[in-house]
Amino acid sequence: MSAFNAIGDEREIDRDEYTPGIEPQPTWCPGCGDFGVLKALKQALPEAGKTPEEVLTVTGIGCSGKLNSYLDTYGFHTIHGRALPVARAAKLANPELEVIAAGGDGDGYGIGGNHFIHSARENHDMTYIVFNNEIFGLTKGQTSPTSPKGHKSKTQPSGSAKTPLRPLSMSLNAGASYVARTAAVNPNQAKEIIKEAIEHDGFAHIDFLTQCPTWNKDARQYVPYIDVQESEDYEFDTTDRAEAAEMMRETENVLNEGTVLTGRYYVDEDRPSYSQEKKAVGEMPDQPLAERYFDDDAEWERSYDLLERHT
């Protein structure tokens, strides 16, 4: 079975299929929120009707980068901040592949921040999960882009003087068509949000709060959480950009004050994905590029055949 004839294979899917046959011993610390992401993914993918052969998991560097070692799908472990461009290329080459990119807050919002902004702007059809523990964990506890102001670390022993980045607001402003926040302490919500993100046609960004009990002792701030969809104190329209922006602003204002708000913030089902827009203007072939490698009769096009000579 190839990656092509496996796509669209309708059958019963067991979540255990996503556990490697020879399961590696996770090197995440006991109590790490990353276990919550792995569990939610294993539950969400079968419910979304995806088999392991239909999924590619692309990860960056950091504790989050170990995800595809523990998830039995196609996997690509990239370098610092480069998960998104690799994921985008894979999706363009094989559009029917379900692509999930993952990175930490340092990897995704710092080192790879530029890729994040433009992937959202272009609305590439993929799911991007950012493990947000407000610290650089794998490199042993340095301040990250989401570390709260005043947080003391190895690189900021007197406390961070900088206001943390606002990932939800940044995602919305950049152009993501699905924006949500969930937490490892809320596994049921996490599963549902990941499932929705996978089914969404466009760039789906999930800011996933993952406590780090080893290098961020403030991890307890993620408990308890409030689901903004279930609470009567928060009412807004997730399809209204202005209302979503205001709710995101409040969510990001109160996070480090002990109020953890999670849920769906913005959903735009009408905006075309990057691939749809490219096909509309005739710049994306009907036959996926990846399939041409297995088709001896495929006609290859070169850029110099498509572009007019510059004079």
Order of alpha helices (4+ residues) and beta strands (2+ residues): alpha-beta-alpha-beta-alpha-beta-alpha-beta-alpha-beta-alpha-beta-beta-alpha-beta-alpha-alpha-alpha
